Amino acid sequence: MAWSITARTTRQGANLALVVMVAAALASCDAATNRDLANTPTPFPLRTPFAATPAAPPLSAGPIATGSALLAAGHPVDAATVFAAAGSPQPAGTALLDRARSRFAVGDLDGAEADYTAALTRDPGLGAAYAGRASVLLERARGDPAAYQAALDDANRAVAADPTSAEAALLAARVFAARYEFRGDPADLDRGLEELDRLTALAADARLLLLRARILAWSGDPAAADAALAAADDARGTSPTDTALTRAAVAAERGQWDLAVLAASSAVADPFRADEAARLLAEAQLGRNDPTAALAALDPLLDRRPDDGRAHYLRGRALGAMGQTEEARRSLAEAETILAASPVFRAKIAQARQAIG
């Protein structure tokens, strides 16, 4: 099967009218903003970055307000569609960040980065924009050392812009963890734990504890990973999706495939984390020797994200297990092209090819 970027269709008739009516109602509600941080000085003037940005009245107030309301309600795909339909001019104030977040959620990394950069052009002290752009850079790094450094630089600027932001504080640790996943240097696990240890004010924060659990599982310390997971259950700010994905990742690291399937399956409906959930679910299904179920998890992901190298790698393994050798080789070749900068995945792809024969 050939994978290509598919055009997203808009909702029609009564469905679109219903979306707009619901969004209009939601637009009157306050929406929480993400917080992010890291730790180096920034050369730019600072302000309180995570407060609502005073917005100039947008020329397309209706659709832009609708897009922001849909995003706040947890519908990033619909939000991205509405923002795209709004066209020019560029949204003002927090709506520009909302459009960036919706684009990031649907895999439009170029569009998301452009929006975050535009927000920083308008306000060079906007910590939320640095944090968002760091997440974009991290998503597209795929093992490239320069991309991880760029993500760290933006994470540090986000921290300097708002030292009180919890998510910004966690960004540097996330970068180290992601770099380990793609490059395999154990020193990055130590660096990630050092970053978490430094955040004493967030010691009881669920997000910190869940990230610690993942790093400890990768480090080969299952007892400490379990302790971090248990503490996260009782911590403030616990997210069911984050908890489920962490449990799936920790279980997969131990080869507890049934538990990993159960945890990942509970997170696939979250539109903001569906890609990660699908990859974890596919890996767990392969661990259970169920390549058909693995393909069922990967097909929707590759429809959304045909450039997801990890998904192509897992698809190649699944097809190889089903005896579809030529298609498996094509998927692995695609994965190798996308993940060329990752020593970890180059080695995994080579192993998968050997298994196919």
N, C-alpha and C positions, 0 to 999 in steps of 0.2 A: 504494500500500500504506500502510495506517495503522500508525503506530508507537506502541506503548504499553509501559509498564513491565510486564514479564512476571514472573509468580511463579516462583520457583526451586523445582524439585521436589527432594525428598529421595531419597536412595538407598534401595533396598528390599532386604529379604531378605538373601541371602548377600553382596551387594555392601556393604551397610552394615556387616555383621559383619566383613567383610574390612577395611574402612576403619578400624573401631574397633581391630581387632587390630594393624594396622600402626601406627596412631597410638599405641597403648599402648606398643609397642616403642620408637617414636621419642621418647616422652615422657621416657624415661630418658636421652636424649642432650642435651648442651648445645647450645643454639641461639644463634647469633650475633645480637647486637642491632645495629640501625642506629645510626649516629652522625650527629650534626648540630650545626652551630654558626653564629654570626654575631657582632656586635661592639658591644654597648651594655650599660651596667649594668642590672641588674635590681633592683627594690626588694624582692625576695623572698629569704628565707633559702635558702642554697644547700647542696647536698650533692653527692656524686659521682653524677650522674644516670644514667649508662649502665651502672653496675653493676646486678646483679640486685636488684630491689626485694624486701625481705622481704615475703612474701605471707602474709596471714592464711588459714587453711584455708578454702577456698570451700565453700559448702554443696553445690554441685553439682560436686564435685571431678572426677568421671568425665568428663562431657562437656566441661567447661572445659579440663581437661588434654588431652583429645583434640583440641579446637580449636586449642590452642597447638601441639601436636605436628604437626598437619596444616599449619599455617601455616609452621612451621619446615621442613617437608619440601617446601614449594613448592606447596601446594594451597590457595590462599586461598578459592576458591569453596566447597570442602568445609568449610573451617574456618569460614567465615561461616555456612554452613548449620547446623553443629554448635553454634556459639555461639548462634544464634537459637533452636535447639531447647532449649538449656539454660534459657532464660527467666530469671526472677529467682531469686536476687538478682544484683546487678551483680558481675562478676568482681573479684577482689582482686589487688593487686600487678601484676606484669608481664602477667598474663592480660588485664587491662583494656586495656593497650597492644596486646596481640596481637589482641584483638577489634577495636580501632580500625583496626589495619593491615589486617585481613581485610575490614572494611567499606569501607575506602578502596579496596582492590584491586578490589572488585566494584561500585564506583560509588555506594555509600551514603555520600555526603559528609556528610549531616546526622548520621547515626549515628556516623560517625568523629569528626566535630567534637565531638559530645556526649561521646563517650568520652574524648577528649583533654582536654576541659575538666573532666570529672569527675576525671580523674587529677591535674590541676593543683589542683583544689579540695582533694584529699587531700594533695598534696605540691607546694606552690607553687614549689619549686626543681627540678622534674623537667624537665631539658633535653630529653629524648626526646619528652615530651609537647608542649613548645613547638615543636620541630622538626616533629613530625607534624601539629600543627594548622596550622603555616605552610604545609605542603604541601597541606593541604585548602583553605586560603584561596586559595592560588595556583591550584589546579585550578579553583575556581569563579569566579575573578576575571573572566575573559572580557573584559578591557579596562577594568574598573571601577577608577579610580585609588584609591579608598578601600580596596578589597580588597587591592591591591598594597601599600599602606602598612601595612595590618594584617598582611599576611604578612611584611613587612620587620621590623615590630616584634617578632613572635614569633621570627623568625630571630635577631634581635639578642639576645633573651632566652635563646635556646638556646645561643648562643655564650658569653654571660656565665655561664650555668650550667655549661658544660663547655668551656673554651677548648681542650681537647685533641681535641675531636671533629672529624673531617675533614668529614663530611657537613654538620654544622652550619655549618662554615666556608664551605662552598660554597653554602649556601642563599641568601644575599644576592645572589650573582652569578646564581643561577638565577632569582631574582625579577626582576632587571634584564633578563635575557635574555627571559623570558616576557613582560614588559611591552613590550619592543620588538616581539615577535611580534604582539601584539594592538593596540599603540598606534602603533608605527612611528617613535618618536623615536630618531634615531641617537645621541643623548646617552646613552641607556640602554646601548648597546653599549660606549661608553667607560667607563661606570660599572661594567659587568660585568667588563671587562678590568682596571680598576683594582682591583676586589675580588680578582680572581685574582692580580694582581701582588703584592698585599699578603700573600698566603698563601705566604710564602717557604718555610715548613716543609713545605708540601705540593707544592713545585715539581715533584717527580717522581711525584706521585700520578696514576694513570690517570684518575680522575674529573675532576680539575682540567684535565688535558690534553684530554680529550674535550669538556668544556664550552668550553674555549678554542677548539677547532677549530670548533665550531658558530658561536661569536660571530665568529670571524675570517672564516668563510665568508659570514655575513650582512654583514660589513663590506666584502666585496669583495676579500679578500686570500687567494686560493686557495693560493698557495705557502706562506704561513704556516699555513694550515689543514692542508695536507698534512704540514707539518713537525710540527705538534702531534699529528696522527693517528699518524704514524710513531713519535713519542716515546711515545705511549700504548701502542703495541704492546709496547714493551720495559719499560713501567713496572710497578710493583707494584700489585696489586689490580685488574688488568684484568678486566672483566666482558664475556663474549662478547656478551651482549644489548646492553649500553651501547655497545660498540664497533660492533656492527652498525647500531644505530639512528643513531649519529653518522655513520657512513659513508653511510647512506641519506640523511640530512638534507643532508650536504655535497654528495653527488652530485646530489640534487634541486635544490639551489641553483644548480648549474652546468648543469642540464639533461641530466645523464648518466643518462637514465631506466632503461636496462637495468641499470646498476650499482645504482641505487637500488632497483629491484625485487628484485634478487638479495639485497641487504643486508637490506631490510625483511622479505622472506619468511623469512629465517633467524631473525627475532625474534618472529614472530607467535605462536609456541607458548608464549612466556613469559607466564604468567598475570598477572604483575605489570606487564608493559609491553605487553600485547596491544593496548590501545586506541591508543597512540602508533604502534605498528607498523602497525596497520590503516590509520590515516590516511596515514602515509608511503607505504604500499604503494598505496593508492588514488590518491594524487596522482601517483605514478610511473606507474601504469597509464594514467592520463589523459594524462600526458606522452607515453606510447607510443601514444596514440590507441586505447586498448583500454578503452572505457567499460564493457563487459560484465565484464571482470576487475576493474575498479574497484568496481562494484556488488557483486561477489562478496566483496570485502574489507570493504565497508562494512555489508552486511546483518547479519552476526553482531555487529558493533560496535553498531549501532543497536538490535538486540535487547537487548543488555546495557545500553546507555546511550542511551535515546531522547531525552535532553536534550543530546546532544553536538552543539553547534552547528556545529563544523567538519566533522563527518561529514555533517550535513544539507547544508552548502554543497557539499561534494564530490559528494554524491549528486545534488544539483541539476545540477551540471555534467555528470555522467555521463549523467543522463536527458536533458538537453538535447542532448548529442552523439548520443544514440540516437533523437532525434526525438520523444521523449515530452514534449512541451512543457508540457502542463498539469500533469503530475506534477512536472516539473522546477520549475515556478513555485511549486508548493506546498512543495517541499523548500527552495527559496531563501527563501520567506516564513518558514518555520519557523526557518531559520538566522538570518534578520534579526532575528527576535524574541529569540532566545537571545543573539545577539551584538550587541545594540543598543548596548552601551557601547564597542565596538571600532571605531575609525576605519578600521583596516586591513581588517577583514572587511566593513564596510559598503561600502567601495570595491570589494572583490573581488566581493561579491554584485551590486553594480550592474553591473560588467563582465560577470558571468555572465548577467545578465538581457539585456544588450545583445546578447550572443552568441546567445542564444535567439531574440531578435527579437520 
